[in-house]
Amino acid sequence: MRIISLCLILIVTTAGCQTTRGDRSCSFGLLMHSKHQYEEARENYDRCLDKADLTIGVRARTHLMRGYALLRVKNKDWDAAETDIQTALDLGVLTENNKANAYLHLGIINRKKEKYDAAIRFADKAIELKPDTYNGYYSRAQTHYRADNLDEAIADYSKAIELSPERSTLFKRRAYAFIEKGDLDAGLKDFQKAIDLNTKPETLYLNRSLQYVYHQKFELALEDQKKIRRIDPGGWIVNWAAGVQLMWMRQYPEAIHMFNKLPKTVFDVAALKDRGIALMQQGHYADAVGDLKKALKKAKHQYAALWLYVAEFKTGIDGQKKLREFYNTSVKTKGWPRPIFQFLLGELTEAEFITEARHRYSAIEKRRMCQAKYFVGVTALFKGQKERAKKFLKESADTPSPYCFEATIAKVELKKITKKSPTI
C-alpha cells in the first residue's frame, strides 16, 4: 500500500508544527516533507523533539510525521518508524483522521515485517475509525493476500471497490488474487476494468500480457504487447515482456536478444534475473552467474539467489556458503520460497520439503509442487543420481501450473539428460 503523506492535513488542522516559543524546526520538517526531502525532514523533526517546551499536541504530531519520514528515507527504519507512530497514538491527542492513518501505517509496517495478525488488527482499527473509506479494507486485503488468505483478500478488495469504484489499482489487485486462487476468467475481467479506468494503461497491458504468458496463452499475450507498442512505440517494457514470453516458449537465443535491447538504465533485477536464466539454458553459465550476481546487487531477490546457486553449481562452484548467507539475512521468515532454501541447505528432508509445498488452494499447491519437484530433481542431478533426477524433473515438467517456470526448465534438463550431455 502507498505510504500516505499527511503534511497538508497536519498543516491545515494544526496551523503548522511550531512550538509555543516560535521554534521553526517542526515547520521546516513539514516543509521538507512536502518537498519529498525525507532525510532533511527527519533531521528537523529530531531537532524539534529535542525541545523541552513542546506542547503535547505538537509532540504527538511530530512523532507521527517523523515516523512517516522514516518510512520514506533511503534506509528505511521500520522499527523506529513503528515506535514513533505508536508514541504519537499513545499521547492520545491525535485527530480521528490522523489516528486512522497512523493505524494504516502501522499495518503497512507489520505487513512488511511479516507480522500478519498484527497488520490485520491495525487495519481493523483504521476501518473502525473510518468505515466509509476504502483505505482500511485495501490495507487488510493486501495483508490477507500476502498471507495467502485469498478468499479474505478478495472480500476486502471487493469492499474497497464498493467504496471507491473509480480506482484502477483495486481492480488490478483483486485480479491478482483471483488468478492466484485459480480463477483466471475473473482475474482477466478485473484486469480489463483496471485498464478501462486507467488513462495510462501500458503497464496494465504489460501485467496482463505476463499473465497470458504464464498461462501459455501466447497469442493473447502478443495482442497486449501490440497494444503497448501502439501507445508507446519507443518504449522498452514491451521488449522485456517479449523476452519473458520467448523464455516460456523455450526460444532462449531470441529471449536474450530481446533482453539485450533494453536500455542499461532500466536493466533492473527482474531483467537481469531473466536474462541470466536464459543464458543458463543456452549453456553460458559464467555469463549467467554474472547477470544473477548483478541482479542481487540491485535487490535481495529470493529467486535470483536460488538461480545463482544452480548456475554456480553448473560452473563447478559450490554455492552453499553464499546461499546460507543469503538465507540468514534476506529470506522471508514465513511462507514460500523459504522451504526451497531450507531443503537445499539440508534443513528439510525431501519428505518435509514436499509437505511444505502443500496448500489449501490447489492452484498455489500445484505451483509449489512444480517448483519443489524441480529442485529435488536438480539436486539429485548435482549428486549424480541420474534416474532419480529424471523422475522428479519429469514430475515437475508434467505439472500444469502457471508461474512455475521451473517446469519449462525441467524439460530442458530432461532433454540434456536424454542426449547424455556431458554438462548438466
C-alpha positions in Angstrom: 0.0 0.0 0.0 1.3 3.5 -0.8 2.7 5.4 2.2 0.3 8.2 2.9 1.7 11.7 3.4 -0.3 13.8 5.9 1.6 17.0 5.7 -1.2 19.1 4.3 -3.7 17.6 6.7 -1.4 18.4 9.6 -0.7 21.9 8.3 -4.4 22.7 8.0 -5.5 21.1 11.3 -2.6 22.4 13.4 -1.5 25.6 11.7 1.8 24.0 11.1 4.0 22.3 13.6 5.5 25.2 15.6 6.4 25.3 19.2 4.9 27.8 21.6 8.2 29.7 21.6 8.5 30.0 17.9 10.9 27.2 17.2 10.9 26.6 13.5 12.4 23.1 13.2 8.9 21.4 13.2 7.6 23.6 10.5 10.8 23.2 8.5 10.3 19.4 8.9 6.9 19.7 7.4 8.2 21.8 4.6 10.9 19.4 3.7 8.4 16.5 4.0 6.1 18.2 1.5 9.1 18.5 -0.9 9.8 14.8 -0.5 13.1 15.6 1.2 12.7 13.0 3.8 16.2 12.9 5.3 16.1 16.7 5.9 12.6 16.4 7.3 13.7 13.7 9.7 16.6 15.8 10.9 14.3 18.8 11.6 11.8 16.5 13.4 14.7 15.3 15.6 15.7 18.9 16.5 12.0 19.7 17.2 11.6 16.7 19.5 14.8 17.7 21.4 12.9 20.8 22.7 11.6 20.5 26.2 8.8 23.1 25.9 6.7 21.4 23.2 3.0 21.1 23.7 1.7 17.6 23.9 -0.2 18.1 20.6 3.0 19.3 18.8 5.0 16.4 20.3 2.4 13.8 19.1 2.2 15.2 15.6 6.0 15.5 15.2 6.5 11.8 16.3 3.8 10.9 13.8 5.5 12.8 10.9 8.9 11.5 11.9 7.6 8.0 11.8 6.2 8.6 8.2 9.6 10.2 7.2 11.5 7.1 8.4 9.4 5.0 6.0 10.4 7.2 3.1 14.2 7.6 3.6 16.6 5.5 1.6 17.5 3.2 4.5 14.0 2.6 5.9 13.9 2.0 9.7 10.7 0.0 10.2 11.2 -0.4 13.9 11.9 3.2 14.7 9.0 4.3 12.5 6.7 2.0 14.4 7.9 3.3 17.7 7.3 6.9 16.6 3.8 6.3 15.3 2.8 4.3 18.3 4.2 7.0 20.6 2.0 9.6 18.7 -1.0 7.4 19.3 -0.2 6.8 23.0 -0.1 10.5 23.7 -3.9 10.5 23.0 -4.3 13.8 21.2 -4.4 12.9 17.5 -7.5 13.7 15.5 -9.6 10.8 14.2 -8.2 11.3 10.7 -4.6 11.2 11.9 -5.3 8.2 14.2 -6.9 6.2 11.3 -3.9 7.0 9.1 -1.5 6.1 11.9 -3.1 2.7 12.2 -2.9 2.2 8.4 0.8 2.9 8.5 1.3 0.5 11.5 -0.5 -2.1 9.4 1.9 -1.5 6.5 4.9 -1.8 8.8 3.7 -5.0 10.3 2.9 -6.5 6.9 6.5 -5.7 5.8 7.8 -7.4 9.0 5.6 -10.4 8.2 3.5 -9.9 11.4 0.3 -10.5 9.5 -2.0 -10.9 12.5 -0.9 -7.5 13.9 -1.2 -5.9 10.5 -4.8 -7.1 10.3 -5.6 -5.8 13.8 -4.3 -2.3 12.8 -6.3 -2.4 9.6 -9.4 -3.3 11.7 -8.8 -0.2 13.9 -8.5 2.0 10.8 -11.8 0.6 9.5 -13.5 1.1 12.8 -12.5 4.8 12.7 -13.3 5.4 9.0 -15.6 2.6 7.8 -16.8 4.6 4.8 -13.4 4.9 3.2 -11.6 2.3 1.1 -8.1 2.5 2.7 -8.6 0.2 5.7 -10.2 -2.5 3.6 -7.4 -2.2 1.0 -4.7 -2.4 3.6 -6.3 -5.5 5.2 -6.8 -7.1 1.7 -3.1 -6.6 1.0 -2.2 -8.3 4.2 -4.5 -11.2 3.5 -3.1 -11.5 0.0 0.5 -11.6 1.4 -0.6 -14.3 3.9 -2.2 -16.4 1.1 -5.7 -15.8 2.6 -7.1 -15.3 -0.9 -10.8 -15.5 -0.1 -10.5 -12.9 2.7 -8.4 -10.8 0.4 -10.9 -10.9 -2.4 -13.7 -10.0 0.0 -11.8 -6.9 1.3 -10.8 -5.8 -2.2 -14.4 -6.1 -3.2 -15.5 -3.9 -0.3 -12.8 -1.3 -1.2 -14.1 -1.3 -4.8 -17.6 -0.8 -3.5 -16.4 2.3 -1.6 -14.1 3.6 -4.3 -15.1 2.1 -7.7 -13.1 4.5 -9.7 -9.7 3.2 -8.5 -7.9 1.1 -11.1 -5.4 -0.3 -8.6 -8.2 -2.0 -6.6 -9.3 -4.0 -9.6 -5.7 -4.9 -10.5 -5.0 -6.2 -7.1 -8.2 -8.2 -7.0 -7.3 -9.6 -10.4 -4.1 -11.0 -9.0 -5.9 -12.5 -6.0 -8.5 -14.2 -8.4 -5.7 -15.5 -10.6 -3.6 -16.8 -7.7 -6.7 -18.7 -6.5 -7.0 -20.3 -9.9 -9.9 -18.2 -11.3 -8.3 -16.8 -14.4 -11.5 -15.6 -16.0 -12.5 -13.4 -13.0 -9.0 -12.1 -12.9 -8.9 -11.1 -16.6 -12.3 -9.3 -16.2 -10.8 -7.3 -13.4 -7.7 -6.5 -15.5 -10.0 -5.2 -18.2 -11.8 -3.0 -15.7 -8.5 -1.7 -14.4 -7.4 -0.9 -17.9 -10.7 0.9 -18.7 -10.2 3.1 -15.6 -6.6 4.0 -16.3 -5.5 6.9 -18.5 -2.1 5.3 -19.0 -2.8 1.6 -19.3 0.5 0.4 -20.8 1.8 -1.1 -17.5 -1.6 -2.9 -17.1 -1.3 -4.3 -20.6 2.2 -5.5 -19.6 0.8 -7.1 -16.4 -2.0 -8.8 -18.3 0.4 -9.9 -21.1 2.6 -11.6 -18.5 -0.4 -13.4 -17.0 -1.3 -14.7 -20.5 2.3 -15.9 -20.9 2.3 -17.7 -17.5 -0.9 -19.4 -18.6 0.7 -20.2 -22.0 -1.9 -18.1 -23.9 0.8 -16.7 -26.1 -1.4 -15.2 -28.9 -3.3 -13.2 -26.4 0.0 -12.1 -24.8 1.2 -10.8 -28.2 -2.0 -8.8 -28.6 -1.4 -6.9 -25.4 2.2 -6.4 -26.4 1.0 -4.8 -29.7 -1.3 -2.5 -27.7 1.7 -1.4 -25.7 3.7 -0.6 -28.9 0.8 1.5 -30.2 0.7 3.5 -27.0 4.4 3.8 -26.5 6.2 3.0 -29.8 9.7 3.8 -28.4 9.1 2.2 -25.0 11.2 -0.6 -23.5 8.8 -2.5 -21.4 7.3 -4.4 -24.3 10.8 -5.8 -25.1 11.1 -7.2 -21.6 7.6 -8.8 -21.9 8.5 -10.3 -25.3 11.7 -11.6 -23.8 9.8 -13.3 -20.9 7.4 -14.8 -23.4 10.2 -16.2 -25.6 11.7 -17.8 -22.4 8.5 -19.6 -21.7 8.4 -20.7 -25.3 12.0 -22.1 -24.8 13.3 -19.8 -27.5 16.3 -18.7 -25.4 18.5 -17.0 -28.1 15.6 -14.8 -29.2 14.8 -14.1 -25.5 18.4 -13.0 -24.8 18.2 -10.8 -27.9 15.1 -9.0 -26.6 16.7 -8.5 -23.2 19.8 -7.1 -24.8 17.6 -4.4 -26.4 16.7 -3.0 -23.0 18.4 0.3 -22.1 21.0 -0.1 -19.3 19.2 2.4 -17.3 16.2 0.1 -16.9 18.0 -3.2 -16.6 16.6 -4.0 -13.2 16.7 -7.1 -11.0 13.9 -8.8 -13.0 15.5 -8.3 -16.4 19.0 -9.4 -15.1 17.5 -12.5 -13.5 15.5 -13.4 -16.6 18.5 -12.9 -18.9 20.6 -14.9 -16.5 18.2 -17.8 -16.6 18.0 -17.7 -20.4 21.8 -17.7 -20.7 22.0 -20.7 -18.3 19.6 -22.6 -20.6 22.0 -21.9 -23.5 24.9 -23.3 -21.6 26.5 -19.8 -21.0 26.9 -20.5 -17.3 29.6 -17.9 -16.5 27.6 -15.1 -18.1 24.5 -16.3 -16.3 26.4 -16.1 -13.0 27.4 -12.6 -13.8 23.9 -11.4 -14.5 22.5 -13.1 -11.4 25.1 -11.5 -9.2 24.3 -8.1 -10.7 20.6 -8.7 -10.0 21.3 -9.5 -6.4 23.4 -6.3 -6.0 20.3 -4.3 -7.1 17.9 -6.1 -4.8 17.7 -9.1 -2.5 15.6 -11.2 -4.9 15.0 -14.7 -3.5 14.6 -16.5 -6.8 17.7 -14.7 -8.2 19.6 -16.2 -5.3 18.2 -19.7 -6.0 19.1 -19.5 -9.7 22.6 -18.2 -8.9 23.1 -21.3 -6.7 22.1 -23.5 -9.6 24.2 -21.6 -12.2 27.3 -21.6 -10.0 27.0 -25.4 -9.4 27.0 -25.8 -13.2 30.3 -23.9 -13.3 31.8 -26.2 -10.7 31.3 -23.8 -7.8 29.7 -24.9 -4.5 27.4 -22.1 -3.6 26.2 -23.4 -0.3 28.0 -20.8 1.8 26.6 -17.9 -0.3 23.2 -19.5 -0.2 23.4 -19.8 3.6 24.4 -16.2 4.0 21.5 -15.0 1.8 19.1 -17.3 3.7 20.2 -15.9 7.1 19.9 -12.3 6.1 17.4 -11.9 3.3 14.9 -14.7 3.1 11.4 -14.1 4.4 10.7 -15.8 7.7 7.4 -17.1 6.6 6.0 -18.8 3.6 7.3 -19.8 0.2 10.1 -20.0 -1.1 11.7 -20.3 2.3 11.3 -24.1 2.2 13.3 -24.3 -1.0 16.3 -22.7 0.7 15.8 -25.0 3.7 15.8 -28.1 1.5 18.9 -27.0 -0.5 20.7 -26.2 2.8 19.8 -29.6 4.4 17.4 -28.2 7.0 14.4 -30.1 5.5 14.3 -33.7 4.3 12.8 -34.4 0.9 9.5 -35.6 2.5 9.3 -32.5 4.7 10.0 -30.3 1.7 7.2 -31.9 -0.3 4.9 -31.5 2.8 5.7 -27.8 3.0 4.6 -27.4 -0.7 1.0 -28.3 0.2 -1.6 -25.6 0.4 -5.3 -25.2 0.9 -5.6 -23.6 -2.6 -5.0 -26.1 -5.3 -3.6 -23.6 -7.7 -0.9 -22.5 -5.2 -0.1 -26.1 -4.3 0.4 -27.0 -8.0 2.9 -24.2 -8.4 4.8 -25.1 -5.2 4.8 -28.8 -6.1 6.1 -28.0 -9.5 9.0 -25.9 -8.0 9.7 -28.5 -5.3 9.9 -31.4 -7.7 12.3 -29.3 -9.9 14.7 -28.5 -7.0 14.6 -32.1 -5.7 15.4 -33.3 -9.3 18.2 -30.8 -9.9 19.7 -31.6 -6.5 19.7 -35.3 -7.5 21.4 -34.3 -10.8 24.1 -32.5 -8.9 24.7 -35.7 -6.9 25.0 -37.8 -10.0 21.7 -39.6 -9.3 20.5 -39.6 -12.9 17.4 -41.8 -12.7 16.2 -40.1 -9.6 16.7 -36.7 -11.2 14.8 -37.8 -14.3 11.8 -39.0 -12.1 11.5 -35.6 -10.3 12.3 -33.4 -13.3 9.6 -35.2 -15.3 7.1 -34.7 -12.5 7.9 -31.0 -12.5 7.7 -30.8 -16.2 4.3 -32.5 -16.2 2.8 -30.2 -13.6 0.3 -27.9 -15.3 0.9 -24.8 -13.2 1.1 -21.1 -14.2 4.0 -19.2 -12.6 6.2 -22.3 -12.5 8.9 -21.5 -14.9 10.8 -24.4 -13.4 8.6 -26.8 -15.4 9.9 -25.2 -18.6 13.5 -25.6 -17.4 12.9 -29.1 -16.3 12.0 -30.0 -19.9 15.3 -28.6 -21.0 17.2 -30.5 -18.3 15.4 -33.8 -19.3 16.4 -33.2 -22.9 20.0 -32.8 -21.9 19.9 -36.0 -19.8 18.4 -38.0 -22.6 21.1 -36.8 -25.0 23.7 -37.8 -22.4 25.2 -34.4 -22.5 28.4 -34.1 -20.5 27.1 -30.9 -19.0 24.1 -30.6 -16.7 
